[in-house]
């Protein structure tokens, strides 16, 4: 009750002091300044070394929305605010070549004496295990898991390790559509590593196992969790395989990015994730979705990339600002273009973008800077802003609200039948006459069809569509459709 009473006192004090300004002072981080009562204030912890993990904020942390996250916000109260970022030391990650089913894999791992669980990390298309230790956003998740006493393992997919397109889909990544150990070598490799680490005595057979993945690795996180009966999973920036979420026992949290423009995610990606999440909830599992919005760019942000100095990050920031790449919202600068567009312009017009152009000759630094821009824009990139909340979900997935997500599933005002269908789909719209938008998306969130109509009844020919699960969206309300 004391905390509630204090909050009420501060709230009342803020009401009477609205319009006044107070100081924010940050130690071991960024975000200092003078702010008006009622402002939303962003703060960031200082960049970390390879053997550090952010722990929590101390000081006036009562005001923070998420005091356990390295980047958080608060509403400016009617007083000065002093906050300090705190860190913990962690051991180094180990790299070892380990025999799996058919090939030897490079495996990055860490095992504490008594782990609370074992987490597998899965990279995206064209990536590798190294991404989890050399990309700042990904590596922060690896370190945060270590700091929270998890055993952590990252390996490379079989197709990339062997440079062979095993499943014939013209891409090198995790095999996501075969759902068992016997017919999916990637799942077999995970099982082989579990056996290896159990034999070494690093883990017990009863230890809970989890998966976190990015993009194609996010889809595979669901596939592997289903095939090996993992306890919980956290896919980032992708939906999943419909058959998995019709049958899985794995509690799942989706972490999506609002402006993700990846062709296999796109505008329907979040709807796809929410639909799968709701399906799990309706089947008695625990699930939730998180949608990351744009976040501000601060001058020191690029120091999160190894080898970037303070003067370099300030020069990059200044060039972005002077070149018009920022939207100014409530006093903060936000990226208004994706990083790929920026570096294309820098390559085409080096005299206009001299600082960005110099990075093109240093691929690792360029990729790191580009990733930070894309994370701020909430594009197709793994992000660390949600790490501690993801870890909390893994540890206790049913501690969070698992009500059906009302923002996409409400009392639907249209009907679609027959469902399943193999020929035609009849759509009846039970709304006052107006312009309606009908979208049909496949199970990966790709837009298949878009229709604008004022009719209350529409017939779609679905006879030439591949069999599978689809999502029909009418005026932002969604139904699952099966084509057989």
N, C-alpha and C positions, 0 to 999 in steps of 0.2 A: 504493500500500500504506500510505502514511503516514496517509491519510484514514481507511482502514478500521481501522487500529490505534488511531487516536484515538477513533473511534466505539466500538470495543470497550472502551477504557479508560473512556469516559464511561458506557457501558452498565453496566459492572461497578461503577463508582462510584455510579451511580444505584441499583443493587440494594442496596448496603450502606447507602445514605442514604434509603431509602424511608420516607416519613412526615415527613421534614424539609422545611422551606420555604425558598425563595429568591426573590430579587427579579427582576422583569422590568422593564426600563427602555426605553421607546420614544421615539425622537427623530423628529419630523415624522410622528407617527402616534399611534395609540391602542392600548390594551391593557396599559398598565402595571399592576403589582400584585404581590402576594405569592402564590406558588403552591406547592403541594406537589409533591414529586418524583413524576413519573408522571402528573400532570394533563395534559389536552389544553388548550393555550393558543392562543387566537385573537388575531391582531394585524391592524391595518388601517393603511394609509397615510393620511395627511392628505388632505382633499379638494383637488382640483387646479383650477387656473385653465383658461381656454379654450385657453391656449397652453402647457400643461404635460402631460407624460405620465409616469406612474410608470415607473421604469426597473428598480430591483432593491433588495433589502435588503442592507445591509452590517453588519458587526459579527459577532455570533455566528450567522451565517447557515447554518453547517453543520447546525444543528438543524432548519432549516425544511423543511417538506414541499415547498413550491414557492417558492423565494426570488425568483422572477421575477414572482409575482402580488401585486397590491396588498393582497389579503386572503389570509392563509395561516395555517397552524397549525404547532405543534410539540409534542413531548412534553417536559414540564419535566424538565431534567436536574438533577443534584446540584450546581448552581452558579448564581450570578447570570447573567442573560442580558441583554445590551445589543444593541439593534438600531436601525438608522436607515434611514428610507425615503429613497430618492434619486430625483430627477426629471430629465427632460431637457426643454429648451425646444423647442417645435415651431412652425412657421409657422401662420398663420391659414388657415381654410378659405375657399375662394372660392365665391361664388354668382353664377351666370350663367344667363340665359335662352337656351336653345339649341333650334333647330329640329330636331325628330325626324321620324318618318314623316309624321304628319298634323298635329301640333300642336307649339307651342313649349312646352318644359318648363323648370321651374326645376330647375337642376342644381347640387348642392353637390359640389365636387371639390378635389383637391390632386394635383399631379404633381411629383415630385422630378426632378432632372436625369437620373438613371439608375435608374429604378425596378426593383425585383426582381420586380414583378408588378403587375397591375391588379385591384383588388377592387371588385366592385359590391355595394352594400348595399341590401336590399329590405325595406321597411316591412311592417307587418301590415294587416289589413282596416281600412278607414276611416282609415288613417294617411297620411303624406306624407313626402317627402324631408326636410322640416324636422325630423322626429322624430330623425334621426341626428345632429343638432347641438344640439337643445334638451332632449333627455331624457338625464339624467346617465349612465345605464348604456349607452345606445346611443352617446352622444358619446365615452365613454371608449374604445369599440372603434375609432371613427373616428380618435381621437388616437393610440391604440396602433399602428394600422396605419401612420399617418404616421411615427411614431417608428421603425418598423421598415422604412422606406424603400419602402413600397408607394405606388403611385398608387391613389387612392380616389375612387369616384364614387357619389353617391346621387341618385336621381330619384324622381318620383312616378308611380304606375301611370297608364295611359291612362284607365281608367274614372274615377278620382278627378279627374284633370286636366280631363276633359270633363264630369264629373258625369253619365255615361251608363252604364247597365248593359249593356255590349256583349255579354256571353255569356249574359245572361238568367237568372242564378242568384240574382237578387234581392239581391245585395251588390255594393258597389263596392270592388274590389281588383284584384290581378294576375290575368290570365287564365292559368290553370295547366294546363288540360287539352289545349290545342292546342300541339303540340310543335315546330313549325317556324317559321322566319322568315316564310315566305309566308302562314301562316294565323294568326299570333299577333302582333298589333301591339306588344305589350309586348316580345317578343323582337326584333321589328323595330326598336324604339326603342333597345334596347341595341346592336344591330348598327350603327345609324346613329351613335350616340355614339362607338363604337369607330372608325368611319370618320372622324368629325370630328377626334378626337384624334390619329389617325394622320396625317391631312392637315396638321394643325398642327405635326407633328413632336414631339408630346409623348411618343409611344410608338412602338415598332416593331411591325410585323405579327406578329413571332415572339414577342412578350412573352406569358408565361403569364398566363392570366386566371382569376379566381376569383369565387365568389359566397358571400355571407353573408346570411341572411334570417331574419326573425322571423315566426312564425305563418303566415299565408297567404304572406308573403314567403319563408318557409322552404320551403314547397312550390314556389313559383315559382323559388327558387334552384336546385332540382333540374331543373325544366323548362327554364329558361334555359341552365343548364350543359349539359344534353343537346342542346338545339337549336343551341348555339354551340360545343360541344365544349370547354368549360372544363376546366382541369386538375384543380381540386378545389373542393369546396363544403362549407359548414358551416351546415346548417339548425338553427334554434333553435325548440324548442317546437312541432314539427309533424313529420309523417311525410313523405308525398310521394305522387306519382302512380305506381301500380304499373308502368305501361308504361315509365316512365322508368327504374326500377331493374332492369327486366328487360333493358334494352338499353344503358344509359349506359356511357361510358368514363371518367366523372368519379369520381375518388376522393372519398369523402364521409364526413364526421364529423357525427354527430348530437349536439346538446347539449340534453338534455331536463330538465324540472323535475319533481321527485317528486310534488308536490301540485298539479299543473296541473289545473284544473277546467274548462277551456275545452270547450264542447260538441263541437268537432271534434278534440279531443285526448283529454281524459278519462283514465280509468284504463287504457285500452288504448294510450295514446299511446307509452309507452316500449316496450311489446311490439312495436308497429307499427314503430318506428324500428329496434329490434334485428333484426326480421325482414328489413327492407330491407338493413340492414348485413350480415347474414349472407348474403343473396342476392348482394350485391356481392362479398363475399369468395369465395363459391363460384364466382363467375364470373371470378376472378383479379384483382379490383380491391382497393385498399387502403381499409379502412374501420374505424371504431370508434365506440362510443357512450359518452356521458358523462351520468350522472344526477346532477343537483344536489339535495342534501338541504337541509333548513332550515339557516340560519345565524343566529348570535346578532344581536340588536339592541343596538348600543352607543349611549351617550347623544348622541354627536356625529354620528350617521349622517345626519341630515336636513340637515346643512350641505353635503352633496353636491348638494343642490338649490339652484340659484342664488337669491339674495335671502333665504335662511333664515339667521338669525343664531344665534350660540351660545346666547343666552338662549331663543330660540324652540325650537331643537331640544331643549334640556333640558326645556322646558315640555311639549313634545309627548311626549317620552319619559316624563316623570313622570306625565302624565295616562294614558298607556297602561298604565303599571305600576299606578297606583292604581285604575284601572277594571277590572283583572283580565284584560287582554288578553295577558299573558305567561305562558308555561310556563317554569318554572325547571328547567334541566337542567344538571347538573354546574357549577353556579354562574353560568351565563349565562342571560339572558332571551331566549326565542324567541317569535315571534308565534304565537298560537293561533287566529287568525281571519284571513280574507282582508280586505284593505283596504276592499273595497266594503262589506262588512258594517259595518265600523267607521264609515265616513262616513254610512251610512244611519242608524245609531244616533245619531250626532252631530247629524244634521239633525232627527231625531224628538225628541231629548231634549237640547236645547242647554244647559240648565242643568247637566246631568250631565257633558257633554263640552264645556266652554266653549272650551278651546284648539283642539281639532279643529274645532269649529263655526266659529271665526273664519276657518279656511282655505277654507271653502266659497265665500266671496265672492272668492277669488283662484284661479281655475281652474288656472293654470299651476303655482302652488305646491302646490295640493291634489293635482294629478296627480302631481307629483314626489314628494311625501311618500307618497302612496298606492303609487306604483311601488316606493319603497324598502321599504315594508312587505311588498309582494307578493314582491319579490325575496328578502327574508329568509325569508318563508314558503315559498319555492320554488313560487310560483304561476305563472300564465301571463304571463310578463314576460321580456324580454331581460335577461340578467345578465352582469356584467363579471368575475366571479370567475375565469372560465376563459379570459380573452382571450389570454394569452400561449401557453397550450397550444393554442388554436385556431390562432393564427398559426404556431406550430411545425408543426402538421399541414399547413397550406396550403403551407408552404415545403418540406416533405419528408414527404408523407403515408404513404410506405411505410417510414418509419423506426420506426414503431410496430408493436406486435403486431397482426396481423390474423387471429388465430385465430378460429374460429367462437365466438360468445359462448355460453359454457356455462351461463350463469345462466338462459337461457330455452330453449336447444336442448340437450337431453341425449339419452340413449338413450330415445326415446319409448316409453311403456308403453301406447300405444293406437294403433289403426288406424282410418282413415276412408276409406271407399270407396263407390261409384266416385268417382274424383277425376281429371278434372272430372265434375261432375254437373249435371243440369238438372231432376231430379225429387226423388229421395230420397238422403239421405246416411246410410250405416250406420256407426255408431261402435262398435267393439269395444274394451273396456277390459281390458287384461291385468294387472290388479292384484288383490290380495286383496279380498274383498267388504268394502265400506265405503261411506260417503257420498261421492259424487263431484260436483264442480261442473263443468258444461259451459258454456262461454261462446263465443258466436259474434260476432265483431267484423267490421265492414267495413274497407275499406282505409284509412279515416281514423281507425280506433281507436274508432269508435262502437259501443256495445253493441247488438246486434240481438236476441240471445236468450240467456237464462240458464235452465239447468235443474239441479235438484238430483235425483240419482238414486242408487239402490243397485244398479241393474241393470248387468250386464256388457255388455249389448248395447242400443243405443238407435238409433231411426230418426228422422231429422229430415226434415221436408217442406221442401224448398228451392225448390219449383216457382214460388213467387210472388216470390222474391228477384230483384233486378236482377242481370244478368250482371256478373261482375267477380271480383276477388281478395278473399278473406275469410281470417280467421284463426280457427281452432278451438282453444280452450284447454281442456284437461282437467287439472284439478288442477295448474295452473301450468305445464304443458307444452304446446307449441304446434306446430300443423301449418298449412301454407298450403293453402287450399281454393279451387278455381276453380269458380264457378257459370257455366254457359254456357246 
